[in-house]
Amino acid sequence: MRIHMADTLNLPASVVAIGAFDGVHRGHQKVIKEVVTKSKALGVPSVVYTFDPPPRSYFEGASILTPIQEKLRRLFELQVDHVVVAKFNAAYLARSAADFILELSRIHPVEVIVGKDFRFGRGREGGLVDLAEHFPVRVIDSVCCSRGEVISSTRIRRLISRGEMVEALSLLD
């Protein structure tokens, strides 16, 4: 697995997942496994585009479930070819949606996989429609556990804050 800073990767083709992936929980793992499987089937590299710190931590002070080194270790275990780590700070937030599209165009995605609430660019100006104007986009639904509850980083943080470690860990593995 190769690690890149934002705006430094160039590829002739790729399959890309974009997200904070804080915790690399079971829901994230499903998405990333789909990216890796599709990229192998097409014979192109898999790419995970992620953020450090996660946006929710930056904006809301939410605790970070997996520091960047742990996140990278988990992505390595999932056999991702490339990880782009965008430093999520004031300079990154100033980038326009067009700048983000330009960066993605350098890795020539044959498919971009994102969550249904994905937004990008300064002031969250870009959305799924904007992304789909430039690349094939697949929106992934939330993954639920056996009881039908959505697996999310927010839910895991809540479980940890209530001391429900066994359940929290079951969603992370």
Buried (B, 14 or more C-beta within 10 A) or exposed (E): BEBBEBBEBEBEBBBBBBBBBBBBBBBBBEBBBBBBEBBBEBEBBBBBBBBBBBBBBBEEEBEBBBEBEEBBEBBEEBBBBBBBBBEBEEEBBEBBBBBBBEBBEEBBBBBBBBBEEBBBBBEEEBBBEBBEEBBEBBBBEEBEBEEEEEBBBEBBBEBBEEEEEEBBEBBBE
